[in-house]
Structures are given as C-alpha cells and as structure tokens.
C-alpha cells in the first residue's frame, strides 16, 4: 500500500476518510529536523551552511515513518503548499532515504476528494528554490535573533529576545505610543444647522458648516465660533445647489490571510493567533455528525485574491439560485493582488458552497462557526454585483458661509445582502435621502448647534491594524503575522488595554537600544527590501548564500561595536528629534549624544543636559537646565514638540483647583499653546483627564460625565446634550463694608 505523509494528524484523518483505505496516511507533526535549540547551528565560516538536527521528541515519529516507508510501494509527501511545507518534505525525503530526483511531492490547495485525487495523479519533484527560500529566511532569522538577544540581556535585563521582523513590528508599536504621548490636543468647533424648507412641506435636515467665502473654513476657538454664530443668526439661509446621483459600492475581495485576521479582529474580537488556529482547523478538517471528518475551507496562508474558474462557476450558480440573476455581475469579479504578493494560492474560500453556515452551525463550536461564516459570506459577497445607492448632496449658503448636507438610501442591495464591511470609527451611518429641494429655495433655521471638540491623538494598534501596517509596509509575510503578535504578547513587550496594544517599559528600552546600534535592521524600508530579496530566491534568480553573505559582515561589525561600547542610555530626550540621549566619554570628558545618530547628530555637554526637579507646566516632563545668552534657564526636554521654558532657580508656582473625577487627585491649572487656561489631572501621565472648566470631582447621575464649575461659578454637567441641572451653591452674603 502506498504511503502519504502530511503534517498534522487531523489532516491525515480527513484525507484517509476521503481515500477510503486505498492509501495509508500518516503525519510528521510538522518539522522533523531543525536548527539546534541551544547553539547557533549555522557555519558562518562555511558559507552559512545550516546544521540540522532531529527536532526534540521526533525520534519515535521518524522511526515510525521510516518503517512505514520501507513497507510502502510508493511514498507521497503531501505537506502544505508553501515554503515551509516544501522544506518539511525535503527534510522527510532526506531522513527517509527517498530519491532526490523522485517525483513524490504532491500538493493541493484544498482538502477535498477531487483535489487529493488530482494531486496523486500529478506528483512532482521537490522544488529546491522553495526549499532555499525557506532556508535563507530560517538562517537569517537565526543569525539576527541568536546574536541580538544576548546583547539585550547584557545591556537591559535577562529573558529578552529580538528578531529580524519581530523587533521592527515592536518599533511600530513604540513609535505610535510616542506619537500619542507627545500629542497636544488642539481646539476646534463644529457648527451644525437644523434646517427646513420655508413652507414646512418636508422633514428638517442637518447641514454642517464647511466654507467661508468659498474656501474650507475651520473654527479654532470659542471667540471665533461666537462671531460666526452671531453672523449666521442675522443672515438668511438658501439652497445654493442640489446634486443627485446613483453611487455604487463594489464588493470586497475574498479573504487573504491578512484581511481574514483583520476582519476577525474587528467583527469577532479575535486575536490574530486565535483566528489562524480556528482557520487551520477548518482547513485540515473537523469531526462532524455521524463520525464524518470534513475540511471546510481552502489553504489559509495566502496573499492572493485569485479565485479558480471552477469556484466562480459554483458561486454564480449559488448566487443566482439564492438571490436572483440580478445579484450576479455581467462579468465575473476579478481582484488584483497587492504589489509584491506571491500569488501562489487561491484566496481563502469555502470548499463546498452547499455547506452553508446555517447547515453546519450545530456541527461546529462557536469560534469555528464564526470564522467559517465570515469566510463563507465574504467569498459569496466577493462574487456578487455592486450595491447601488440614491445619493443626494445639498449646499446651503448664509451670507459668506457655506453649509453641506449629504444623504443616501439603498437602491439595490447587491453584495450587502450577504456581507457588511466594517465601518471606520469616525464614519457615520447613512441617514437616508434629503428633502427634494431646488436651487434658490429659502430655508428656515430651527436650531444652530455649536460643538467644541479637540483633535484626537493617533489610535494605538490593535491586532487588525498592526497586521495591516505590516502588510502595507511589506514586513513579514502572511504566515508570520500571527506568530509575531503572539511573541509580542508572550514576551510581555505589549499589554492589552481592551483590544489595543500598549508597549511596556522594556519595549521602549529594547527599541531605543536596537535603534541606536542597528538602524538598518530596525528600518522598515530595509526590512521590506530584505523580504523582497528572500522572495527572489524562490523565483530562482538569487543564490541564498550570497544574500546572507552581503548582510552578515556589516551586521557582525555593528554587533561587535555594540557589545564593547560603554554607552549608557539616559532618560533625557534629544531636543532636536525626541530620541533618548546616550552618555558617552570623549577626549574632554563625558557628553551626551543623540541615540538616533547618524540621522540626528545632536551633541550636548552633560552639564547642559542637567535634569531639574521641575516638571514642564505643559506636558509634565522633567525640565532640563540649559545655558543661553542671558544665563541658565529651564527648557522642556520634549522640544520641539513642546517649547515650554521657565527661569532657572525658581519654580513656577503651580495652581491647583478642583478635583479629578476619574482618579480623585487634585486638578492642576494649565495653559494651552494659545494661553487659554484649562485643567488637567495632577496624576498625568497615569491619568489624562482634561477640562476647560474646573472639575468638581463629581459625576453626573444621569450620564456619568464630569460635573464642572465655570469661571462664573455656575455648576453644570460638562455634557452639553445632558439636561441634568446640578444644585447651585448658595450665594455669599454681602460683607459689612458693602452695607456701609
């Protein structure tokens, strides 16, 4: 009997069921050989040749497979259809003593009876370009990780690790956090008018102020807002233009590995590793009713949006019978894969469209069902016709000011009958069509609502947005995204606040140290170009030894310098670029240099960078002592993002007024860039509460917004939408002097 070797027991069980005892199917359990765990395992002086050893615990597996191979008529290697799978087959070929020229490698994009039978009829030789591409990536990652990790342990603390892609991904998270920390909110105002036609035939609608004298217009403070409101109240509203159109929304592409992880995070709240585990089970096969073992989806590690003509034909038949012919486009939908995509496999899709989510709901647990439903509906939607909307846009004028109102209503569901795309946080829901007005129509204003707002800092990364960032920047590959995120969490380099990633203190130190000594490895562009070079090995145009040979000598030189350098990373930030300063020793003593060298070559004497015990009144950072033409003064270390200065030798008296409603600490009086007084929690940065009015420490019993006191002494709820009226303090009796 012929032998088929796959990777997982679950996959073996599925294929064995399909082949009904005609073949023996066994599993290797992944790699049977790998680089050693406790030594480098790469001969640097012998052209970087790897030294493979038996993977721990695989001795029994190798013995079992060797015996089975000897008894088999023919051995087929059916590992996953990617670089990693090709390398596993190559290791099996060597360990089991199979011919290097034998045509014993089979692959399939889906585990179905038809696909497996087709693969058995078309065996091929091992693709050594794929094997070399995997070896190059494994060797390079081993060299970087094995050499950098001890450096981190020596200079920061024990138990740390670095990686070629992992460290760059961590840098993205750290850089985003620094953007958030240095962010200074800016005030702006929105003005919305509730308008109605003069004869009141139609329902009122809302329009937003957008222009002044035909140009984009932003209101930056209350004084400007009051002036605008005054002008609008004395003017008249009329319709300047009405535009009607039919807009279309094209169906989204079927899932790639990246987009599956993003959608599962946004819609199901699942982490990337969790999503890939569920998807892997659906690909390999699961036990269902009556002892049946079924695979549900195609291969789940892919960067391609391509769909086979056979799958498109199945989708057409399903869509036309389920929804009607108008729901299938005139020509099948085709989607271009992203630049640099390997396009080795189809997009992720269900194998059998008759297995609808409804029909298998009782067979699967909740998480497997949710992921399958997501894949199924996204694929069906990708093959459907466009959604159509009746859209309308009205421009309204009042003197020199211009307002805009938009609305749309669904005309034809198209793909939205099956699948709804995730809306962005700041994207409003459609509010239906606007009233049928005409140019020149007069309007009456029912209400004019000014709303104070503040710009928001960048949002921290989630699993979904980090995967998207890595994909967009070309770092990592579909098979690595989930494992990178898993390492960041496992090593406690990031911690989750709800679904958002917040870097821990050690993450900042790791990133700063690696940025100081290894600017190229930590550079996103360099990492992306290295990925492209590794891809070229697969295409047969590059020798993997030469790529490693070009990379390693300069890396080793930087590593040698980093290990012998006595530089000390300080907490003082460079006043030019914001990176930490490094304490160095030169010919004339100690000095501080920017760790972002050579991009930033800022150097100061240690005396100049003396840290005071005075916090910056604007951002809270400890101010540094500087020397100017008139002597010493205190300057914020976060310059140029914060330009606060104070006289040397005296602390600016801090005014505390009010109580923070979030943590109970005293509130501190601060000033904005434009000199306007506001109040912030004295516990900053642990607590980031801010208010333009004095916080009383209490919260509204109706909406839980802070209760504040205005400059005129009025107690109110800070939520302008809330109708709660707090009890006012009694007025003080007049003094005797006033009576006299």
PyMOL commands that set and color helices and strands:
alter all, ss='L'
color gray80, all
select helices_A, chain A and resi 9-19+44-46+59-71+83-95+113-120+128-155+166-182+222-233+257-268+272-284+289-291+309-322+325-327+357-360+366-382+414-417+463-473+481-490+505-517+524-538+544-564+736-739
alter helices_A, ss='H'
color red, helices_A
select strands_A, chain A and resi 3-6+24-27+33-35+42-43+49-50+52-54+75-77+187-197+205-212+215-216+237-249+286-287+293-294+387-398+401-412+442-454+494-497+500-503+568-573+580-586+589-594+603-605+611-615+622-628+631-635+645-647+656-659+666-671+677-681+690-691+694-699+706-709+715-717
alter strands_A, ss='S'
color yellow, strands_A
deselect
rebuild
show_as cartoon
